[in-house]
């Protein structure tokens, strides 16, 4: 979950405590928020970044603490595309004009704004697209130097890669637009570039919107086809969310409403998937994995509400609670990590 608490992309004590508390709470994997590969790729001016070497030092402090709690540190590398240059959410989250304080020119596959009345995005040239691929590769190098052991490419929620994937936001007429093969080209190029910087021993995740929930948009069948393409390129798991690219989406929200998308992609593309979305109960998460709907469960808002959800879930499911030594006295029948 984005914290919108950075200055010039730098992590700080808030991120250390926020992420560290989830590791203390027993999460097996702690993934850092969408972290921008360039300054104009931030959702807001408060977003975390990894576009310069100076960002590495504090991120390494965070990964060291997470590992010390027996958890695995991961990072989501991202570019917000046309959904960038926004105010902080608690200040309204409105789009900021390029010439206004804290604003900048946003970019996209096509000059189509996300909202009516928003500034027109700059359509990326082919040279700029190639540079963007390089930005993701450079971000991966920095992430590894900072100690991260899982890299997740963010291709969901209407951000830049999702914008290229969708025929609703990508109306290019060159080799990056039009057909399915053209629209997935940038995602494939970034996957190749990121994987090339990673050792084979470390996993690569790809986060996608499994469907746009909109007529004429990206579908779960498209997601299955994309998953089949990225698996041989070295993507180990598809993190399956949905929506976020167009305002016309009609989403039937409810507990576990995105799990069927993860299940379909898992079964039809023969690739590991992660399930997300209104998964709030221990038994619910346990059933998703046991029934083969997904290979792991990724939680966000529930872990904001309860950083110690994993230890509480272990209690509810009759499993040993593996607690840090400092917390052993708070959990009956707990064992030290």
DAUR-V971883 format. One record per residue. N is the residue number from 1. RES is the residue in one small letter. BURIAL is I if it has 16 or more other C-alpha atoms within 10 Angstrom, else O. Layout:
n=N res=RES burial=BURIAL
n=N res=RES burial=BURIAL
//
This chain:
n=1 res=x burial=O
n=2 res=x burial=O
n=3 res=x burial=I
n=4 res=x burial=I
n=5 res=x burial=I
n=6 res=x burial=I
n=7 res=x burial=O
n=8 res=x burial=O
n=9 res=x burial=I
n=10 res=x burial=I
n=11 res=x burial=I
n=12 res=x burial=I
n=13 res=x burial=O
n=14 res=x burial=O
n=15 res=x burial=I
n=16 res=x burial=I
n=17 res=x burial=O
n=18 res=x burial=O
n=19 res=x burial=I
n=20 res=x burial=I
n=21 res=x burial=I
n=22 res=x burial=I
n=23 res=x burial=I
n=24 res=x burial=I
n=25 res=x burial=I
n=26 res=x burial=I
n=27 res=x burial=I
n=28 res=x burial=O
n=29 res=x burial=I
n=30 res=x burial=I
n=31 res=x burial=I
n=32 res=x burial=I
n=33 res=x burial=I
n=34 res=x burial=I
n=35 res=x burial=I
n=36 res=x burial=I
n=37 res=x burial=I
n=38 res=x burial=I
n=39 res=x burial=I
n=40 res=x burial=I
n=41 res=x burial=I
n=42 res=x burial=I
n=43 res=x burial=I
n=44 res=x burial=I
n=45 res=x burial=I
n=46 res=x burial=I
n=47 res=x burial=I
n=48 res=x burial=I
n=49 res=x burial=I
n=50 res=x burial=I
n=51 res=x burial=I
n=52 res=x burial=O
n=53 res=x burial=O
n=54 res=x burial=O
n=55 res=x burial=I
n=56 res=x burial=I
n=57 res=x burial=O
n=58 res=x burial=I
n=59 res=x burial=I
n=60 res=x burial=I
n=61 res=x burial=I
n=62 res=x burial=I
n=63 res=x burial=I
n=64 res=x burial=I
n=65 res=x burial=I
n=66 res=x burial=I
n=67 res=x burial=I
n=68 res=x burial=O
n=69 res=x burial=I
n=70 res=x burial=I
n=71 res=x burial=I
n=72 res=x burial=I
n=73 res=x burial=I
n=74 res=x burial=I
n=75 res=x burial=I
n=76 res=x burial=I
n=77 res=x burial=I
n=78 res=x burial=I
n=79 res=x burial=I
n=80 res=x burial=I
n=81 res=x burial=I
n=82 res=x burial=I
n=83 res=x burial=I
n=84 res=x burial=I
n=85 res=x burial=I
n=86 res=x burial=I
n=87 res=x burial=I
n=88 res=x burial=I
n=89 res=x burial=O
n=90 res=x burial=O
n=91 res=x burial=O
n=92 res=x burial=O
n=93 res=x burial=O
n=94 res=x burial=O
n=95 res=x burial=I
n=96 res=x burial=I
n=97 res=x burial=I
n=98 res=x burial=O
n=99 res=x burial=O
n=100 res=x burial=O
n=101 res=x burial=O
n=102 res=x burial=O
n=103 res=x burial=I
n=104 res=x burial=I
n=105 res=x burial=I
n=106 res=x burial=I
n=107 res=x burial=I
n=108 res=x burial=I
n=109 res=x burial=I
n=110 res=x burial=I
n=111 res=x burial=I
n=112 res=x burial=I
n=113 res=x burial=I
n=114 res=x burial=I
n=115 res=x burial=O
n=116 res=x burial=O
n=117 res=x burial=O
n=118 res=x burial=O
n=119 res=x burial=I
n=120 res=x burial=I
n=121 res=x burial=I
n=122 res=x burial=I
n=123 res=x burial=I
n=124 res=x burial=I
n=125 res=x burial=O
n=126 res=x burial=O
n=127 res=x burial=O
n=128 res=x burial=O
n=129 res=x burial=I
n=130 res=x burial=O
n=131 res=x burial=O
n=132 res=x burial=I
n=133 res=x burial=I
n=134 res=x burial=I
n=135 res=x burial=I
n=136 res=x burial=I
n=137 res=x burial=I
n=138 res=x burial=I
n=139 res=x burial=I
n=140 res=x burial=I
n=141 res=x burial=I
n=142 res=x burial=I
n=143 res=x burial=I
n=144 res=x burial=I
n=145 res=x burial=O
n=146 res=x burial=I
n=147 res=x burial=I
n=148 res=x burial=I
n=149 res=x burial=I
n=150 res=x burial=I
n=151 res=x burial=I
n=152 res=x burial=I
n=153 res=x burial=I
n=154 res=x burial=I
n=155 res=x burial=I
n=156 res=x burial=I
n=157 res=x burial=I
n=158 res=x burial=I
n=159 res=x burial=I
n=160 res=x burial=I
n=161 res=x burial=I
n=162 res=x burial=I
n=163 res=x burial=I
n=164 res=x burial=I
n=165 res=x burial=I
n=166 res=x burial=I
n=167 res=x burial=I
n=168 res=x burial=I
n=169 res=x burial=I
n=170 res=x burial=I
n=171 res=x burial=I
n=172 res=x burial=I
n=173 res=x burial=O
n=174 res=x burial=O
n=175 res=x burial=O
n=176 res=x burial=I
n=177 res=x burial=I
n=178 res=x burial=I
n=179 res=x burial=O
n=180 res=x burial=I
n=181 res=x burial=O
n=182 res=x burial=I
n=183 res=x burial=I
n=184 res=x burial=I
n=185 res=x burial=I
n=186 res=x burial=I
n=187 res=x burial=I
n=188 res=x burial=I
n=189 res=x burial=I
n=190 res=x burial=I
n=191 res=x burial=I
n=192 res=x burial=I
n=193 res=x burial=I
n=194 res=x burial=I
n=195 res=x burial=I
n=196 res=x burial=O
n=197 res=x burial=O
n=198 res=x burial=I
n=199 res=x burial=O
n=200 res=x burial=O
n=201 res=x burial=O
n=202 res=x burial=O
n=203 res=x burial=I
n=204 res=x burial=I
n=205 res=x burial=I
n=206 res=x burial=I
n=207 res=x burial=I
n=208 res=x burial=I
n=209 res=x burial=I
n=210 res=x burial=I
n=211 res=x burial=I
n=212 res=x burial=I
n=213 res=x burial=I
n=214 res=x burial=I
n=215 res=x burial=O
n=216 res=x burial=O
n=217 res=x burial=I
n=218 res=x burial=I
n=219 res=x burial=I
n=220 res=x burial=I
n=221 res=x burial=O
n=222 res=x burial=I
n=223 res=x burial=I
n=224 res=x burial=I
n=225 res=x burial=I
n=226 res=x burial=I
n=227 res=x burial=I
n=228 res=x burial=I
n=229 res=x burial=O
n=230 res=x burial=I
n=231 res=x burial=I
n=232 res=x burial=O
n=233 res=x burial=O
n=234 res=x burial=I
n=235 res=x burial=I
n=236 res=x burial=I
n=237 res=x burial=I
n=238 res=x burial=I
n=239 res=x burial=I
n=240 res=x burial=I
n=241 res=x burial=I
n=242 res=x burial=I
n=243 res=x burial=I
n=244 res=x burial=I
n=245 res=x burial=I
n=246 res=x burial=I
n=247 res=x burial=O
n=248 res=x burial=O
n=249 res=x burial=O
n=250 res=x burial=O
n=251 res=x burial=O
n=252 res=x burial=O
n=253 res=x burial=O
n=254 res=x burial=O
n=255 res=x burial=O
n=256 res=x burial=I
n=257 res=x burial=I
n=258 res=x burial=I
n=259 res=x burial=I
n=260 res=x burial=I
n=261 res=x burial=I
n=262 res=x burial=I
n=263 res=x burial=I
n=264 res=x burial=I
n=265 res=x burial=I
n=266 res=x burial=I
n=267 res=x burial=O
n=268 res=x burial=O
n=269 res=x burial=I
n=270 res=x burial=O
n=271 res=x burial=I
n=272 res=x burial=I
n=273 res=x burial=I
n=274 res=x burial=I
n=275 res=x burial=I
n=276 res=x burial=I
n=277 res=x burial=I
n=278 res=x burial=I
n=279 res=x burial=I
n=280 res=x burial=I
n=281 res=x burial=O
n=282 res=x burial=I
n=283 res=x burial=O
n=284 res=x burial=O
n=285 res=x burial=I
n=286 res=x burial=O
n=287 res=x burial=O
n=288 res=x burial=I
n=289 res=x burial=O
n=290 res=x burial=O
n=291 res=x burial=O
n=292 res=x burial=O
n=293 res=x burial=I
n=294 res=x burial=I
n=295 res=x burial=I
n=296 res=x burial=I
n=297 res=x burial=I
n=298 res=x burial=I
n=299 res=x burial=I
n=300 res=x burial=I
n=301 res=x burial=O
n=302 res=x burial=I
n=303 res=x burial=I
n=304 res=x burial=O
n=305 res=x burial=O
n=306 res=x burial=O
n=307 res=x burial=I
n=308 res=x burial=I
n=309 res=x burial=I
n=310 res=x burial=I
n=311 res=x burial=I
n=312 res=x burial=I
n=313 res=x burial=I
n=314 res=x burial=I
n=315 res=x burial=I
n=316 res=x burial=O
n=317 res=x burial=O
n=318 res=x burial=O
n=319 res=x burial=O
n=320 res=x burial=O
n=321 res=x burial=I
n=322 res=x burial=I
n=323 res=x burial=I
n=324 res=x burial=I
n=325 res=x burial=O
n=326 res=x burial=O
n=327 res=x burial=O
n=328 res=x burial=I
n=329 res=x burial=O
n=330 res=x burial=O
n=331 res=x burial=O
n=332 res=x burial=O
n=333 res=x burial=O
n=334 res=x burial=I
n=335 res=x burial=O
n=336 res=x burial=O
n=337 res=x burial=O
//
